[in-house]
Amino acid sequence: DTEVTQTPKHLVMGMTNKKSLKCEQHMGHRAMYWYKQKAKKPPELMFVYSYEKLSINESVPSRFSPECPNSSLLNLHLHALQPEDSALYLCASSQDTKGETQYFGPGTRLLVL
Amino acid sequence: QQQVKQSPQSLIVQKGGIPIINCAYENTAFDYFPWYQQFPGKGPALLIAIRPDVSEKKEGRFTISFNKSAKQFSLHIMDSQPGDSATYFCAARAGNQFYFGTGTSLTVIP
């Protein structure tokens, strides 16, 4: 099973809402990633978790808060977002942070009104 | 600063043609070079990848050519099909980070 699942598929939220994105993998991977992708642009790295510890935070605003409750789950908590945060949020995983193959989930399409 | 430069931005070929997408980099710390294929509304999927000690790699209809001295690599799609129409991203890895090219939108006309 080489699947990374993400929920929800779509999310619409107001600027005062709090919501969470969820990512799950059962491949035994110990590295998990959050990326943000705008239309017709490449994915931009936001966070990297290695063995459930945050190892990279690419200067992401504090209104995005990642959480890795266990080795299979990755959450992204959203609060007080701005319309410019509307994008496709992608989760990925790899064997570890030196793993060559990153498996991406289908993404959550987020719209902030 | 874009660490991996990708061209062209878009490409239209006839079915059976051989589209070629090029990428260039400067960072000699890059040690792994994957190509991803992304369909609308989907996440990127790994297509093929190469290490810098190899000059060419083929998997099915997809071939990567790698020129270490020129710091360039390219993707060739043999006998392209309409189902290959997608956005293609090259990438390069340094440490535990992947740096993506800007993407090429490929359209294969039946």
Backbone of each chain as ProteinMPNN parsed JSONL, in Angstrom:
{"seq_chain_A": "DTEVTQTPKHLVMGMTNKKSLKCEQHMGHRAMYWYKQKAKKPPELMFVYSYEKLSINESVPSRFSPECPNSSLLNLHLHALQPEDSALYLCASSQDTKGETQYFGPGTRLLVL", "coords_chain_A": {"N_chain_A": [[0.846, -1.183, 0.0], [0.825, 2.0, -1.093], [-0.22, 4.43, -0.328], [-1.123, 7.718, 0.507], [-3.381, 9.346, 2.436], [-5.68, 12.083, 2.55], [-7.741, 14.276, 4.35], [-10.115, 16.94, 4.811], [-11.275, 16.637, 1.34], [-12.011, 19.017, 0.186], [-12.236, 22.338, 1.481], [-13.88, 25.064, 2.847], [-13.473, 28.066, 4.451], [-13.999, 30.735, 6.807], [-12.294, 33.779, 7.702], [-12.146, 33.886, 10.442], [-12.428, 31.393, 11.377], [-11.561, 28.162, 12.857], [-9.92, 25.352, 11.733], [-8.944, 21.992, 10.783], [-6.586, 20.087, 8.912], [-6.097, 16.769, 7.811], [-3.789, 14.074, 7.569], [-2.78, 10.841, 6.572], [-0.789, 7.904, 6.677], [0.136, 4.522, 6.06], [2.504, 3.226, 5.587], [4.655, 2.855, 7.11], [6.413, 4.912, 7.075], [8.749, 7.345, 8.264], [9.111, 10.002, 7.918], [7.331, 12.934, 7.335], [5.563, 15.392, 5.462], [4.378, 18.731, 4.922], [3.136, 20.574, 2.244], [2.444, 23.54, 0.367], [0.536, 24.453, -2.402], [0.046, 26.641, -4.981], [-2.093, 27.536, -7.753], [-0.852, 26.39, -10.842], [1.756, 26.482, -9.998], [4.824, 25.279, -8.457], [4.975, 22.826, -5.746], [5.371, 24.19, -2.453], [7.499, 23.828, 0.228], [6.394, 23.494, 3.568], [6.489, 22.351, 6.212], [8.492, 19.835, 7.856], [8.39, 16.695, 9.321], [10.273, 14.502, 11.246], [10.546, 11.355, 12.463], [8.393, 11.904, 14.163], [9.045, 14.363, 15.167], [9.288, 17.876, 14.757], [11.26, 18.976, 12.195], [11.846, 20.78, 10.206], [10.772, 24.04, 9.62], [9.566, 26.106, 7.417], [9.674, 29.01, 7.818], [6.954, 29.543, 8.207], [3.849, 31.253, 8.655], [2.392, 31.742, 11.956], [-0.275, 31.161, 12.011], [-0.64, 28.782, 10.848], [-0.401, 25.613, 12.168], [1.367, 22.814, 12.766], [0.991, 19.309, 13.6], [2.049, 16.2, 14.866], [0.738, 13.479, 15.84], [1.301, 10.732, 15.954], [3.306, 8.183, 14.328], [1.922, 7.701, 11.997], [0.168, 9.693, 11.448], [-0.548, 13.04, 10.498], [-1.286, 16.335, 11.192], [-2.634, 19.526, 10.252], [-3.263, 22.437, 11.691], [-5.45, 25.137, 11.364], [-5.891, 28.593, 11.683], [-7.415, 31.743, 11.802], [-6.93, 32.428, 9.09], [-5.876, 33.979, 5.98], [-7.259, 35.315, 2.904], [-5.288, 34.946, 0.915], [-4.151, 32.598, 1.624], [-5.501, 30.609, 0.448], [-5.302, 27.63, -1.318], [-3.897, 24.55, -2.638], [-3.297, 22.088, -0.335], [-0.81, 19.905, 0.319], [0.107, 16.732, 1.505], [2.898, 14.677, 2.218], [4.917, 11.695, 2.336], [7.875, 9.888, 3.309], [10.368, 7.268, 3.456], [12.347, 7.967, 5.382], [13.941, 11.039, 6.313], [15.985, 10.988, 4.536], [15.025, 9.47, 2.63], [14.333, 8.573, -0.699], [12.055, 8.473, -2.276], [9.237, 10.35, -2.322], [5.946, 10.131, -1.367], [2.996, 11.495, -2.373], [-0.087, 12.774, -1.095], [-3.531, 13.278, -2.251], [-4.219, 15.856, -1.698], [-5.719, 18.75, -0.074], [-8.078, 20.981, -1.048], [-8.208, 24.238, -0.287], [-10.216, 27.009, 0.488], [-10.284, 30.268, 1.468], [-12.438, 32.584, 2.742]], "CA_chain_A": [[0.0, 0.0, 0.0], [1.659, 3.205, -1.202], [-1.185, 5.51, -0.358], [-1.222, 8.772, 1.509], [-4.745, 9.875, 2.361], [-5.871, 13.401, 3.136], [-9.129, 14.724, 4.515], [-11.116, 16.705, 3.763], [-10.826, 16.925, -0.029], [-12.247, 20.442, -0.024], [-12.562, 23.051, 2.711], [-14.126, 26.493, 2.737], [-13.514, 28.612, 5.808], [-13.906, 32.164, 6.975], [-11.026, 34.216, 8.288], [-12.142, 33.743, 11.897], [-12.637, 29.979, 11.715], [-10.474, 27.228, 13.144], [-10.146, 24.068, 11.089], [-7.754, 21.131, 10.731], [-6.394, 19.154, 7.809], [-5.559, 15.508, 8.329], [-3.027, 13.254, 6.621], [-2.509, 9.533, 7.16], [-0.092, 6.91, 5.844], [0.389, 3.264, 6.755], [3.631, 2.584, 4.918], [5.774, 2.785, 8.05], [7.337, 6.017, 6.82], [9.031, 8.117, 9.468], [9.194, 11.418, 7.559], [6.086, 13.438, 6.752], [5.763, 16.754, 4.979], [3.283, 19.559, 4.424], [3.444, 21.508, 1.177], [1.374, 24.402, -0.128], [0.675, 24.619, -3.844], [-0.851, 27.564, -5.677], [-2.381, 27.098, -9.122], [0.187, 26.477, -11.863], [3.038, 26.691, -9.338], [5.31, 24.054, -7.812], [4.729, 22.742, -4.294], [6.303, 24.897, -1.572], [7.614, 23.129, 1.5], [6.014, 24.243, 4.771], [6.994, 21.684, 7.416], [8.962, 18.459, 7.774], [8.484, 15.952, 10.562], [11.123, 13.32, 11.187], [10.324, 10.563, 13.682], [7.363, 12.63, 14.934], [9.551, 15.654, 15.672], [9.378, 18.897, 13.724], [12.667, 19.211, 11.867], [11.942, 21.969, 9.353], [9.644, 24.966, 9.542], [10.052, 27.061, 6.417], [9.202, 30.368, 8.108], [5.513, 29.575, 7.945], [3.145, 32.055, 9.674], [1.908, 30.963, 13.098], [-1.671, 30.775, 11.818], [-0.553, 27.364, 10.483], [0.21, 24.919, 13.275], [1.393, 21.375, 12.479], [1.013, 18.387, 14.734], [2.274, 14.818, 14.447], [0.372, 12.709, 17.036], [2.016, 9.458, 15.91], [4.089, 8.033, 13.101], [1.06, 7.533, 10.825], [-0.764, 10.805, 11.313], [-0.028, 14.409, 10.47], [-2.366, 17.306, 11.13], [-2.297, 20.93, 10.066], [-4.314, 23.227, 12.296], [-5.569, 26.423, 10.681], [-6.617, 29.587, 12.498], [-7.306, 33.143, 11.363], [-6.253, 32.468, 7.797], [-6.13, 35.077, 5.062], [-7.654, 34.828, 1.568], [-4.123, 34.53, 0.126], [-3.771, 31.238, 2.035], [-6.254, 29.669, -0.385], [-4.347, 26.855, -2.111], [-3.956, 23.092, -2.449], [-2.348, 21.692, 0.692], [-0.384, 18.54, 0.029], [0.88, 15.984, 2.493], [3.744, 13.656, 1.59], [5.711, 10.928, 3.287], [8.99, 9.121, 2.75], [10.907, 6.292, 4.413], [12.86, 8.869, 6.402], [14.233, 12.299, 5.614], [16.922, 10.739, 3.441], [14.322, 8.617, 1.683], [14.32, 9.201, -2.007], [10.723, 8.552, -2.859], [8.185, 11.008, -1.575], [4.611, 9.799, -1.829], [2.093, 12.609, -2.097], [-1.523, 12.577, -1.046], [-4.266, 14.009, -3.28], [-4.33, 17.255, -1.334], [-6.962, 19.393, 0.367], [-8.284, 22.274, -1.719], [-8.677, 25.174, 0.738], [-10.653, 28.34, 0.063], [-10.507, 31.158, 2.612], [-13.289, 33.711, 2.313]], "C_chain_A": [[0.89, 1.245, 0.0], [0.782, 4.437, -1.18], [-1.042, 6.444, 0.842], [-2.623, 9.363, 1.359], [-4.824, 11.213, 3.078], [-7.357, 13.691, 3.237], [-9.133, 16.112, 5.152], [-10.53, 16.951, 2.378], [-10.94, 18.419, -0.323], [-12.609, 21.074, 1.308], [-12.744, 24.522, 2.39], [-14.22, 27.033, 4.155], [-13.418, 30.129, 5.781], [-12.624, 32.508, 7.707], [-10.99, 34.079, 9.804], [-12.277, 32.281, 12.342], [-11.359, 29.288, 12.164], [-10.826, 25.893, 12.511], [-8.845, 23.269, 11.12], [-7.769, 20.279, 9.479], [-5.707, 17.911, 8.383], [-4.881, 14.721, 7.216], [-2.683, 11.938, 7.317], [-1.763, 8.649, 6.163], [0.196, 5.678, 6.698], [1.494, 2.486, 6.068], [4.823, 2.438, 5.852], [6.802, 3.879, 7.831], [7.522, 6.865, 8.072], [9.245, 9.6, 9.171], [7.881, 11.821, 6.896], [6.219, 14.941, 6.522], [4.423, 17.432, 4.714], [3.845, 20.506, 3.375], [2.208, 22.351, 0.88], [1.603, 24.58, -1.622], [-0.394, 25.559, -4.377], [-1.006, 27.068, -7.122], [-1.21, 27.389, -10.066], [1.57, 26.797, -11.277], [3.523, 25.377, -8.741], [4.929, 24.009, -6.34], [5.808, 23.507, -3.525], [6.323, 24.184, -0.221], [7.211, 24.047, 2.654], [6.702, 23.638, 6.003], [7.494, 20.283, 7.066], [8.987, 17.877, 9.18], [9.339, 14.719, 10.329], [10.993, 12.586, 12.516], [9.474, 11.35, 14.684], [7.864, 13.94, 15.542], [9.669, 16.626, 14.505], [10.85, 19.191, 13.44], [12.857, 20.423, 10.972], [10.634, 22.741, 9.421], [10.115, 26.076, 8.622], [9.452, 28.446, 6.617], [7.711, 30.53, 7.795], [4.825, 30.408, 9.035], [2.513, 31.175, 10.752], [0.432, 30.599, 12.978], [-1.775, 29.341, 11.266], [0.202, 26.644, 11.595], [0.196, 23.414, 13.003], [1.416, 20.559, 13.756], [1.21, 16.985, 14.197], [1.992, 13.92, 15.649], [1.047, 11.338, 17.106], [2.636, 9.293, 14.536], [3.234, 7.914, 11.843], [0.229, 8.766, 10.505], [-0.036, 12.147, 11.308], [-1.214, 15.344, 10.329], [-1.803, 18.691, 10.83], [-3.478, 21.742, 10.576], [-4.269, 24.644, 11.726], [-6.384, 27.387, 11.538], [-6.345, 30.987, 11.969], [-6.548, 33.26, 10.048], [-6.677, 33.684, 6.981], [-6.539, 34.525, 3.698], [-6.459, 34.338, 0.73], [-3.592, 33.154, 0.536], [-4.541, 30.187, 1.253], [-5.293, 28.971, -1.335], [-4.68, 25.381, -1.961], [-2.893, 22.732, -1.42], [-2.071, 20.192, 0.545], [0.4, 17.97, 1.204], [1.721, 14.961, 1.725], [4.461, 12.882, 2.685], [6.834, 10.227, 2.555], [9.553, 8.231, 3.86], [11.485, 7.002, 5.636], [13.283, 10.123, 5.649], [15.346, 12.149, 4.591], [16.289, 9.823, 2.395], [14.151, 9.313, 0.355], [12.917, 9.376, -2.548], [9.768, 9.215, -1.893], [6.855, 10.611, -2.196], [3.68, 10.93, -1.397], [0.661, 12.119, -1.972], [-2.205, 13.407, -2.123], [-4.456, 15.485, -2.957], [-5.699, 17.637, -0.785], [-7.02, 20.748, -0.306], [-8.933, 23.217, -0.716], [-9.046, 26.516, 0.121], [-10.96, 29.146, 1.32], [-11.283, 32.381, 2.144], [-13.15, 34.906, 3.255]], "O_chain_A": [[1.612, 1.51, 0.962], [1.013, 5.384, -1.932], [-0.869, 6.03, 1.988], [-2.998, 9.823, 0.281], [-4.136, 11.45, 4.071], [-8.129, 13.389, 2.327], [-8.249, 16.429, 5.948], [-9.4, 17.426, 2.26], [-10.086, 19.005, -0.989], [-13.215, 20.431, 2.165], [-11.897, 25.15, 1.754], [-14.974, 26.504, 4.971], [-12.842, 30.724, 4.869], [-11.954, 31.637, 8.261], [-9.915, 34.148, 10.4], [-12.242, 31.979, 13.534], [-10.246, 29.744, 11.9], [-11.916, 25.365, 12.733], [-7.783, 23.802, 11.442], [-8.818, 19.809, 9.039], [-4.876, 17.983, 9.287], [-5.341, 14.705, 6.074], [-2.338, 11.921, 8.498], [-2.062, 8.643, 4.969], [0.463, 5.781, 7.895], [1.446, 1.26, 5.972], [5.88, 1.956, 5.444], [7.923, 3.797, 8.331], [6.583, 7.077, 8.84], [9.531, 10.374, 10.085], [7.385, 11.13, 6.006], [6.886, 15.653, 7.273], [3.453, 16.779, 4.329], [4.875, 21.15, 3.576], [1.076, 21.925, 1.113], [2.727, 24.829, -2.06], [-1.59, 25.301, -4.239], [-0.188, 26.304, -7.635], [-0.659, 28.49, -10.078], [2.441, 27.318, -11.974], [2.73, 24.458, -8.539], [4.597, 25.038, -5.751], [6.985, 23.482, -3.883], [5.277, 23.968, 0.391], [7.619, 25.207, 2.719], [7.405, 24.332, 6.738], [7.01, 19.637, 6.136], [9.53, 18.477, 10.107], [9.159, 13.99, 9.354], [11.297, 13.143, 13.571], [9.792, 11.445, 15.87], [7.167, 14.554, 16.349], [10.091, 16.255, 13.41], [11.593, 19.602, 14.331], [13.926, 21.033, 10.98], [9.546, 22.178, 9.299], [10.96, 26.889, 8.996], [8.809, 28.994, 5.722], [7.282, 31.52, 7.202], [5.171, 30.289, 10.21], [2.15, 30.026, 10.503], [-0.065, 29.801, 13.772], [-2.861, 28.763, 11.223], [1.324, 27.024, 11.929], [-0.87, 22.799, 13.008], [1.799, 21.032, 14.826], [0.61, 16.613, 13.189], [2.912, 13.621, 16.411], [1.331, 10.841, 18.196], [2.504, 10.167, 13.679], [3.759, 8.014, 10.734], [-0.346, 8.873, 9.421], [0.95, 12.348, 12.017], [-2.053, 15.164, 9.446], [-0.643, 18.982, 11.12], [-4.554, 21.739, 9.978], [-3.209, 25.261, 11.62], [-7.442, 27.029, 12.054], [-5.2, 31.365, 11.722], [-5.642, 34.082, 9.908], [-7.693, 34.323, 7.256], [-6.202, 33.387, 3.369], [-6.606, 33.417, -0.073], [-2.7, 32.606, -0.112], [-4.262, 28.995, 1.382], [-4.555, 29.626, -2.071], [-5.616, 25.008, -1.254], [-1.715, 23.038, -1.61], [-2.966, 19.352, 0.636], [1.238, 18.642, 1.806], [1.287, 14.443, 0.695], [4.594, 13.353, 3.814], [6.766, 9.999, 1.347], [9.254, 8.418, 5.04], [11.151, 6.675, 6.775], [13.003, 10.247, 4.456], [15.626, 13.09, 3.849], [16.924, 9.449, 1.409], [13.857, 10.507, 0.299], [12.64, 10.366, -3.225], [9.519, 8.718, -0.795], [6.662, 10.739, -3.404], [3.592, 11.271, -0.218], [0.248, 11.177, -2.648], [-1.541, 14.159, -2.836], [-4.81, 16.276, -3.831], [-6.694, 16.945, -1.001], [-6.115, 21.568, -0.149], [-10.087, 23.017, -0.335], [-8.288, 27.085, -0.664], [-11.795, 28.751, 2.134], [-10.838, 33.116, 1.263], [-13.791, 35.935, 3.045]]}, "seq_chain_B": "QQQVKQSPQSLIVQKGGIPIINCAYENTAFDYFPWYQQFPGKGPALLIAIRPDVSEKKEGRFTISFNKSAKQFSLHIMDSQPGDSATYFCAARAGNQFYFGTGTSLTVIP", "coords_chain_B": {"N_chain_B": [[14.944, 32.794, -4.586], [15.18, 30.769, -7.397], [16.016, 27.488, -7.176], [16.083, 25.373, -8.912], [15.883, 25.491, -12.288], [13.431, 25.347, -14.772], [12.348, 24.461, -18.026], [10.44, 24.087, -21.107], [7.793, 26.414, -20.152], [5.333, 25.645, -21.057], [4.102, 23.13, -23.313], [3.222, 21.755, -26.375], [2.435, 18.908, -28.15], [2.086, 16.587, -30.879], [0.326, 13.469, -30.832], [2.397, 10.667, -30.363], [4.694, 12.102, -30.679], [7.841, 13.377, -29.281], [8.13, 14.854, -26.495], [10.335, 17.077, -24.78], [11.623, 18.048, -21.722], [13.412, 20.392, -19.889], [15.799, 20.866, -17.249], [17.802, 22.814, -15.007], [20.466, 23.389, -12.691], [22.378, 24.792, -9.944], [23.402, 24.153, -7.478], [25.744, 22.126, -6.095], [25.375, 20.333, -4.115], [23.139, 18.872, -4.501], [21.796, 15.62, -4.736], [20.04, 13.83, -5.825], [17.579, 13.373, -8.242], [14.425, 13.707, -8.994], [11.523, 13.277, -11.133], [8.252, 14.507, -11.292], [4.826, 13.842, -12.002], [1.844, 15.534, -12.454], [-1.608, 15.525, -12.347], [-4.563, 17.513, -12.958], [-6.065, 18.583, -9.932], [-4.975, 16.551, -8.453], [-2.396, 15.066, -6.351], [1.199, 15.383, -6.798], [2.904, 12.741, -8.528], [5.528, 10.426, -8.307], [7.54, 9.906, -11.105], [9.918, 9.114, -12.421], [13.383, 8.833, -11.55], [16.767, 9.953, -10.955], [20.223, 9.451, -10.085], [23.216, 11.455, -9.655], [25.445, 10.025, -10.574], [24.848, 8.629, -12.781], [24.227, 8.676, -16.269], [22.022, 8.332, -17.836], [18.667, 7.184, -17.633], [16.108, 4.843, -18.11], [12.64, 4.241, -18.002], [10.152, 2.445, -19.063], [8.32, 4.407, -21.275], [9.578, 6.7, -20.54], [12.441, 8.699, -20.179], [15.311, 9.816, -18.507], [17.853, 12.117, -19.077], [21.081, 12.929, -17.996], [23.41, 15.425, -17.321], [26.132, 15.897, -15.687], [28.345, 17.628, -15.607], [27.443, 19.886, -16.892], [25.418, 20.53, -15.254], [22.726, 19.888, -15.787], [19.583, 18.384, -16.543], [17.201, 16.283, -18.187], [13.878, 15.37, -19.253], [12.539, 12.944, -21.34], [9.794, 11.961, -23.263], [8.798, 9.214, -24.806], [6.936, 8.307, -27.737], [4.521, 9.826, -27.16], [1.331, 10.141, -25.559], [-2.172, 11.114, -25.479], [-3.034, 10.763, -22.832], [-0.803, 11.42, -21.388], [-0.895, 14.058, -20.989], [-0.382, 16.551, -18.751], [0.962, 18.232, -15.841], [4.408, 18.584, -15.426], [6.976, 18.287, -13.089], [10.338, 18.905, -12.385], [12.758, 18.045, -9.887], [15.081, 18.471, -7.178], [17.195, 17.109, -4.724], [18.587, 18.093, -1.623], [20.13, 17.243, 1.244], [17.542, 16.944, 3.517], [15.601, 18.131, 2.031], [13.529, 18.883, -0.762], [13.752, 20.559, -3.822], [11.761, 22.161, -6.106], [11.283, 22.479, -9.656], [9.721, 24.975, -11.791], [7.668, 23.878, -13.226], [6.116, 22.265, -16.073], [3.61, 22.497, -18.379], [2.197, 20.039, -20.173], [0.646, 19.262, -23.211], [-0.771, 16.786, -25.117], [-1.766, 16.294, -28.282], [-4.382, 14.519, -29.83]], "CA_chain_B": [[15.798, 32.377, -5.696], [14.771, 29.46, -7.884], [17.188, 26.623, -7.147], [16.032, 24.512, -10.089], [15.228, 26.222, -13.38], [12.767, 24.397, -15.653], [11.785, 25.009, -19.273], [9.629, 25.298, -21.235], [6.662, 26.544, -19.244], [4.269, 24.829, -21.626], [4.558, 22.356, -24.462], [2.139, 21.068, -27.087], [2.973, 17.989, -29.153], [1.143, 15.642, -31.459], [0.431, 12.077, -30.371], [3.539, 9.981, -30.968], [5.863, 12.961, -30.618], [8.759, 13.171, -28.148], [8.361, 16.1, -25.759], [11.547, 17.132, -23.953], [11.558, 19.085, -20.695], [14.779, 20.596, -19.407], [16.02, 21.488, -15.945], [19.186, 23.174, -14.719], [20.684, 23.72, -11.289], [23.724, 25.256, -9.613], [23.834, 23.635, -6.185], [26.41, 20.833, -6.258], [24.978, 19.45, -3.011], [22.008, 18.049, -4.924], [22.263, 14.256, -4.939], [18.958, 12.975, -6.295], [16.813, 14.232, -9.153], [13.195, 13.046, -9.43], [10.522, 13.958, -11.938], [6.898, 14.24, -10.852], [3.729, 14.1, -12.933], [0.676, 15.949, -11.69], [-2.851, 15.772, -13.064], [-5.372, 18.516, -12.25], [-6.794, 18.137, -8.757], [-4.292, 15.421, -7.814], [-1.052, 15.33, -5.871], [2.263, 14.92, -7.707], [3.28, 11.328, -8.43], [6.884, 10.192, -8.798], [7.544, 9.292, -12.425], [11.225, 8.515, -12.65], [14.388, 9.617, -10.841], [18.145, 9.594, -11.297], [21.307, 9.958, -9.253], [24.18, 12.142, -10.523], [26.51, 9.167, -11.088], [24.296, 7.92, -13.938], [23.971, 9.677, -17.315], [20.72, 8.114, -18.455], [17.83, 6.15, -17.024], [14.854, 4.651, -18.837], [11.591, 3.427, -17.413], [9.061, 2.451, -20.029], [8.46, 5.453, -22.298], [10.181, 7.888, -19.93], [13.902, 8.657, -20.088], [16.016, 10.988, -17.981], [19.245, 12.312, -19.471], [21.712, 13.744, -16.951], [24.736, 15.941, -17.661], [26.62, 16.403, -14.413], [29.267, 18.759, -15.791], [26.647, 21.056, -17.282], [24.378, 20.679, -14.218], [21.436, 19.9, -16.476], [18.953, 17.09, -16.749], [16.002, 16.451, -18.996], [12.925, 14.272, -19.349], [12.038, 12.67, -22.681], [8.653, 11.044, -23.253], [8.715, 8.568, -26.118], [5.602, 7.926, -28.208], [3.609, 10.478, -26.214], [-0.095, 9.837, -25.681], [-3.031, 12.135, -24.851], [-3.065, 10.528, -21.386], [0.396, 12.012, -20.783], [-1.156, 15.49, -20.773], [-0.282, 16.793, -17.309], [2.061, 19.135, -15.502], [5.599, 17.845, -15.017], [7.922, 19.038, -12.256], [11.605, 18.304, -11.989], [13.1, 18.4, -8.521], [16.421, 18.088, -6.763], [17.252, 16.952, -3.276], [19.801, 18.37, -0.857], [19.79, 16.936, 2.632], [16.183, 16.422, 3.635], [14.678, 19.024, 1.325], [13.388, 18.803, -2.205], [13.531, 21.841, -4.479], [11.022, 21.871, -7.325], [11.255, 23.4, -10.774], [8.485, 25.75, -11.892], [6.636, 23.073, -13.863], [5.844, 22.35, -17.519], [2.295, 21.984, -18.736], [2.285, 19.303, -21.439], [-0.587, 18.862, -23.878], [-0.55, 15.89, -26.248], [-2.95, 16.377, -29.151], [-4.641, 13.219, -30.492]], "C_chain_B": [[15.431, 30.952, -6.085], [16.003, 28.571, -7.97], [17.257, 25.707, -8.365], [15.237, 25.251, -11.164], [14.684, 25.213, -14.397], [12.208, 25.115, -16.871], [11.394, 23.873, -20.201], [8.501, 25.328, -20.213], [5.482, 25.709, -19.722], [4.753, 24.224, -22.938], [3.357, 21.656, -25.073], [2.773, 20.195, -28.164], [1.833, 17.138, -29.712], [1.366, 14.268, -30.834], [1.568, 11.384, -31.114], [4.808, 10.802, -30.952], [6.692, 12.699, -29.367], [8.984, 14.513, -27.453], [9.615, 15.983, -24.889], [11.428, 18.317, -23.004], [12.935, 19.171, -20.045], [14.818, 21.259, -18.042], [17.506, 21.742, -15.741], [19.302, 23.595, -13.26], [22.112, 24.196, -11.106], [24.295, 24.569, -8.377], [24.444, 22.235, -6.334], [26.1, 19.871, -5.105], [23.785, 18.571, -3.383], [22.506, 16.64, -5.262], [21.19, 13.308, -5.472], [17.999, 13.86, -7.07], [15.569, 13.483, -9.642], [12.377, 13.924, -10.377], [9.142, 13.526, -11.423], [5.917, 14.599, -11.967], [2.509, 14.463, -12.09], [-0.498, 16.217, -12.612], [-3.676, 16.768, -12.271], [-6.128, 17.913, -11.075], [-6.161, 16.985, -8.023], [-2.953, 15.867, -7.254], [-0.02, 14.865, -6.885], [2.565, 13.442, -7.462], [4.669, 11.155, -9.014], [6.833, 9.399, -10.094], [8.815, 8.481, -12.644], [12.253, 9.394, -11.943], [15.777, 9.111, -11.187], [19.104, 10.145, -10.261], [22.376, 10.554, -10.167], [25.31, 11.281, -11.049], [26.069, 8.357, -12.305], [23.947, 8.956, -15.003], [22.607, 9.509, -17.971], [19.979, 7.014, -17.706], [16.523, 6.074, -17.788], [13.902, 3.824, -17.998], [10.385, 3.52, -18.337], [9.296, 3.506, -21.097], [9.177, 6.692, -21.792], [11.689, 7.689, -19.769], [14.399, 9.948, -19.465], [17.426, 10.969, -18.561], [19.871, 13.269, -18.471], [23.112, 14.129, -17.37], [25.292, 16.625, -16.426], [27.506, 17.638, -14.594], [28.512, 20.033, -16.141], [25.582, 21.389, -16.249], [22.998, 20.82, -14.877], [20.89, 18.475, -16.548], [17.625, 17.311, -17.468], [15.162, 15.179, -18.993], [12.466, 14.159, -20.793], [10.87, 11.683, -22.549], [8.499, 10.476, -24.657], [7.265, 8.243, -26.453], [4.514, 8.513, -27.3], [2.146, 10.218, -26.587], [-0.925, 10.951, -25.055], [-3.108, 11.984, -23.329], [-1.833, 11.039, -20.645], [0.214, 13.505, -20.507], [-1.277, 15.758, -19.278], [0.76, 17.883, -17.098], [3.214, 18.303, -14.954], [6.529, 18.773, -14.233], [9.217, 18.248, -12.133], [11.876, 18.756, -10.559], [14.527, 17.95, -8.25], [16.456, 18.061, -5.251], [18.622, 17.344, -2.738], [19.441, 18.154, 0.6], [18.4, 16.347, 2.714], [15.157, 17.339, 2.979], [14.717, 18.798, -0.172], [13.089, 20.193, -2.741], [12.913, 21.552, -5.849], [11.289, 22.922, -8.397], [9.871, 24.029, -10.869], [7.376, 25.019, -12.629], [6.501, 23.322, -15.355], [4.491, 21.732, -17.777], [2.375, 21.352, -20.123], [0.891, 18.961, -21.947], [-0.213, 17.993, -25.068], [-1.844, 15.837, -27.049], [-3.149, 15.045, -29.869], [-4.346, 13.261, -32.0]], "O_chain_B": [[15.376, 30.052, -5.247], [16.926, 28.852, -8.734], [18.34, 25.313, -8.8], [14.07, 25.59, -10.968], [15.412, 24.32, -14.832], [11.67, 26.218, -16.773], [11.961, 22.785, -20.099], [8.291, 24.355, -19.489], [4.734, 25.143, -18.924], [5.675, 24.729, -23.579], [2.565, 21.036, -24.363], [3.55, 20.677, -28.988], [0.774, 16.996, -29.101], [2.461, 13.953, -30.369], [1.688, 11.497, -32.334], [5.893, 10.268, -31.185], [6.306, 11.91, -28.504], [9.926, 15.231, -27.786], [9.908, 14.923, -24.338], [11.167, 19.443, -23.425], [13.541, 18.157, -19.698], [13.982, 22.102, -17.719], [18.354, 20.996, -16.229], [18.344, 24.096, -12.67], [22.954, 24.031, -11.989], [25.51, 24.421, -8.241], [23.742, 21.278, -6.659], [26.526, 18.716, -5.131], [23.457, 17.63, -2.659], [23.496, 16.474, -5.974], [21.422, 12.102, -5.559], [17.644, 14.952, -6.626], [15.648, 12.709, -10.596], [12.528, 15.145, -10.41], [8.9, 12.349, -11.157], [6.142, 15.518, -12.755], [2.188, 13.771, -11.123], [-0.408, 17.024, -13.537], [-3.523, 16.871, -11.054], [-6.756, 16.862, -11.203], [-6.739, 16.478, -7.061], [-2.432, 16.917, -7.632], [-0.328, 14.039, -7.744], [2.49, 12.959, -6.333], [4.963, 11.674, -10.091], [6.177, 8.361, -10.179], [8.767, 7.305, -13.007], [12.012, 10.587, -11.757], [15.943, 7.984, -11.652], [18.84, 11.172, -9.636], [22.441, 10.195, -11.342], [26.078, 11.742, -11.894], [26.812, 7.509, -12.8], [23.418, 10.017, -14.67], [22.095, 10.44, -18.592], [20.574, 6.054, -17.217], [15.901, 7.094, -18.082], [14.292, 2.841, -17.368], [9.692, 4.536, -18.383], [10.339, 3.512, -21.752], [9.364, 7.644, -22.549], [12.148, 6.652, -19.29], [13.968, 11.038, -19.841], [18.106, 9.943, -18.539], [19.282, 14.295, -18.13], [23.916, 13.271, -17.734], [24.973, 17.78, -16.144], [27.417, 18.586, -13.814], [28.901, 21.128, -15.731], [24.915, 22.418, -16.355], [22.226, 21.728, -14.571], [21.642, 17.503, -16.605], [17.012, 18.374, -17.371], [15.66, 14.077, -18.764], [12.055, 15.146, -21.403], [10.955, 10.698, -21.814], [8.112, 11.188, -25.584], [6.465, 7.941, -25.567], [3.694, 7.781, -26.746], [1.788, 10.095, -27.759], [-0.43, 11.665, -24.183], [-3.234, 12.98, -22.617], [-1.821, 11.085, -19.415], [1.059, 14.136, -19.873], [-2.181, 15.241, -18.622], [1.359, 18.388, -18.048], [3.012, 17.424, -14.117], [6.825, 19.889, -14.66], [9.196, 17.06, -11.813], [11.293, 19.731, -10.084], [15.1, 17.155, -8.995], [15.828, 18.883, -4.584], [19.661, 16.99, -3.296], [18.545, 18.812, 1.127], [18.107, 15.353, 2.049], [13.979, 17.319, 3.338], [15.768, 18.558, -0.766], [12.27, 20.92, -2.179], [13.468, 20.796, -6.646], [11.495, 24.098, -8.095], [8.961, 23.664, -10.125], [6.243, 25.499, -12.656], [6.734, 24.428, -15.843], [4.252, 20.574, -17.433], [2.594, 22.041, -21.119], [0.059, 18.436, -21.207], [0.567, 18.406, -25.926], [-2.88, 15.392, -26.554], [-2.209, 14.5, -30.448], [-4.513, 12.256, -32.69]]}, "name": "protein", "num_of_chains": 2, "seq": "DTEVTQTPKHLVMGMTNKKSLKCEQHMGHRAMYWYKQKAKKPPELMFVYSYEKLSINESVPSRFSPECPNSSLLNLHLHALQPEDSALYLCASSQDTKGETQYFGPGTRLLVLQQQVKQSPQSLIVQKGGIPIINCAYENTAFDYFPWYQQFPGKGPALLIAIRPDVSEKKEGRFTISFNKSAKQFSLHIMDSQPGDSATYFCAARAGNQFYFGTGTSLTVIP"}
